[in-house]
Amino acid sequence: MNQAKDQDSQRLQLANHLKLTEDLWQKLYYVKWNPKSFAMLARLAQEMLKSAQILGDDRLINLTAQLEHHVKICITAGTPPHEAERQRLTALLDALRYLLATDHAVGAAEDLRTRPLLAPQPEIFLIAPDEKPYLVAKLEDSAYRVRKINSLAEAEQRLRERIPGAAIVDVDFPEGPEAAVGLITTLREQIRLRMPILFLAERNDMAARLDAVQAGSAAYFNKPYDSDEVLGVLRELLLPQTAQGYYRVLIVNDRPAEAWEIAGALEEQGITPLVVIQPLQVLREIHQFRPDLLIIDLDIKEISGSELARVIAQHREFDILPMILLCFPADTAHYLITLDAPGASLLAKPAPISYLCWEVRQRLYRARATRVKLNLLTENDSVSGLFNRQRFLTLLERAIETLGLRTQSLALVFVMMDNLRAIRDSAGVATADEVVGQAASRLRQLLTYEQQAARFSDAIFAVLVPNLLGEPLLRLIRRIRDTLETGFYKVGEHALLLRTSIGVATATDRGQDPLLLIQRADSACGLAREVKGERLYVQQDPNAAKHDHEASSRARMLQQVEEIIEHERLWLLFQPIASMRGDANERYEALLRLRDSEGQEIVPGSVFGVVYNHQLGQTLDRWVIDHALEILRQRRQTTTLFIKILPITMQDRTFSGWLRERLEQTGVEAQHLVFAVAEATAERSLRDMFAFLGGIKLLGCGFCLDRFGRGTDSLGLLKNLGADYVKLDMYFVNNLAKDTKKQAQLRILVEGLETLGAATVVGGVEEVKTMPILWSLGVDLIQGFFLQRPYREMSYDFSGAAF
């Protein structure tokens, strides 16, 4: 329980650091570059990396390490990052936020300050007497978390427990529409229910609509309703939640005290302000800051405020920028007659700060909603309703930038409508456009929220498909083809069929050129038209082909290991570990060897590299331990065996119980077993490492930290783990006799190990001239071909060895 709380605490700390980092990054990006602030960004990135390492989540560690590395590169350059570097930093932060937002471990322990960042798509309560699967699917495809509630009693209970982002209420319950509307009215009075509520109803008369407004409805839809329309209105209503911390307001006022008072009030509302004291700089600041709204005091000395407002309104980039203009009451009539600034509203000074903030919020919301609608018009194809080519190219660039972060692969799917020209020639342009619209509607219903579609050209739909390769991708492509080609397209008197060819290009590397990916998808589409039968063609990039080859090789290796275990084509070899200090105790390392069906020995590393995190790895480890215990039982000597453990065994919570039973059955003392774990593995999975250590230490087994000395803080890790033995990385013994610098490194390391009470083992000793150096440096134990090659028998003479 405490461990779960610690994890929640660390995850919350990481989330808070992420919010601070994003806030600082937005100020650096949009407001002003500052080297000291960028250094603070680097410190925040370091703290995030530490929190991720403590959590032990490899995905978080990977992303935070990339973030820290990239920030360091920017600091080293000594100049503000270029646009490509800015985009990379933004993509890393976006990927971290996405990972935290989709991690189910983030729940009740979330701090309110982090909720807007951790829940970019709020939870929606769908309160309806029936299931409404199509509407639920639409909401879930848009990444909303949907709770379906089928009774008014449950609705009351859930709404009293917590307030969702929004609620969609179908008022036509068996109890009657009055009961559903009355419930919402009661809850608004009793628990101050403040959230967007959308009503669905059979009735469409004025009285029903008035009842809904009095109950607090934000939108009203008469049945049968359009699910896409409901979704669009919901997105607009949720903008204040999903866009929190993103609004920016530029304040133009040459009196600093007044300007900063307004700025402080807006910051308390979660809005990012920027104050401009010198009005002549306003165009430059608008261009850099990209505000959502302007607050201009018309009573400025350097220039006429009304003329300044007109200059801004006449600028083509800023002509739709909303403005709130402040003036003295005596000047109000003058400005109402003379001022020509479209999109502006006029307030008399001194306006109460609370009212000014309210006006700002209202204008921001309306402006953002308007911009969303304008974007739909400018970014979407009018015939199909899908994205247009220009918007799709932007999405493609962003998707490639996130490869390796939020997404591991990207498929670009081109769907060619082969007979669209023939339909246009025979039935006319209007009929062909209607077919395109119906085909787009079918396509849209197939795709998830992350799978973006566009009308790329007259007869081609383009789809971005993240994180699907191989057979799952082929299944999706076949579904697209079958959905578009099955059934008639009915347009007036016409009943038409559509024929398609589909080409796919895949990418797994963010270095992929977007235009080259488009060329490959277009080429694949052409090849698909030539393929008889399915008319599908997938053209993989070299990296994806390599990935598929590796996956195939891994599958073959796993199958081979299964056969080896089944037919018992595996055995143990033993290599001595001897003391350089006169200790005659017998120590060996147990080494697993395997043979294929043709009798050829398999390189062990190739096997362990595949099964290290697979159930077969655990089977192999247990086989080694079983046979090692049997050999120790038969020898009845004080022999100690070192056994390397794979990560899958370290993660096995049943291991210590199984080992206890085997020790009792064989009568072998636990102290004769020493389990070795690589330093890098221990460092990556500290939580599993501590659990594993607790189990074997309780039994009395020894522990060896293998391949030691090359980590970021090797001695610090050893202090935490308390190993009995430390086996140094092979780096230290390679060419040791000729490398004085390496000898000095080894001396310092061995002295540190002595103070921590760990015996030092050096492996890979192959030549006699290394021996006196190791002895002089204080090394305790050695292993390698100089002593003996691995043999099936334990035949080394420890009593006769003298160094």
Order of alpha helices (4+ residues) and beta strands (2+ residues): alpha-alpha-alpha-alpha-alpha-beta-alpha-beta-alpha-beta-alpha-beta-alpha-beta-alpha-alpha-beta-alpha-beta-alpha-beta-alpha-beta-alpha-beta-alpha-alpha-beta-alpha-alpha-beta-beta-alpha-beta-beta-beta-alpha-beta-alpha-beta-beta-beta-beta-alpha-alpha-beta-alpha-alpha-beta-alpha-alpha-beta-alpha-beta-alpha-beta-alpha-beta
